[in-house]
Amino acid sequence: RTSLPFRVVGYIESTQATAGTWATAPSTIQGQGGQALAAMSSLGYGQTWQNVTGSRVGGTTYYNTTGKPITVSYWDTQSTGGNNCITAGINGVTSQFSGNAGSLGWTTGLTFIVPVGANYVINRSGAGTGWFELR
């Protein structure tokens, strides 16, 4: 059903070998007043790593509209000499920094959590090698 209010009154997790047989007891049962809602909105629950390298651009602001915290992992590999600097800002506050100066064949990166409803931006001097989000 859509467009109707609801309230979580419990949570059950049950993995069955054959759909509809109910031959195995549930592995998790959480009733009202427990952590049913918290478990469903926690970091990593129901989320998978997504390769967003081809759809992200450094210096652009992105928003977490998933309803759950997300984890962002970014790295850069430099095969030629030169300085590199990567910074990550969350809601306008630079919170992460990684850098490497003048060496060949190095990799540097950042991993950070973006809260629900927050925005983030990655500024970089290199081209970027990998950009992933746990969402």
Buried (B, 14 or more C-beta within 10 A) or exposed (E): EEEEEEEEEEBEEEEEEEEEEEEEEEEEEBEEEEEBBEBBEEEEEEBEEEEBEEEBEBEEEBEBEEEBBBBBBBBBBBEEEEEBBBBBBBEEEEEBEBEBEEEEEBEBBBBBBBBEEBBBBBEBBBEBBBBBBBB
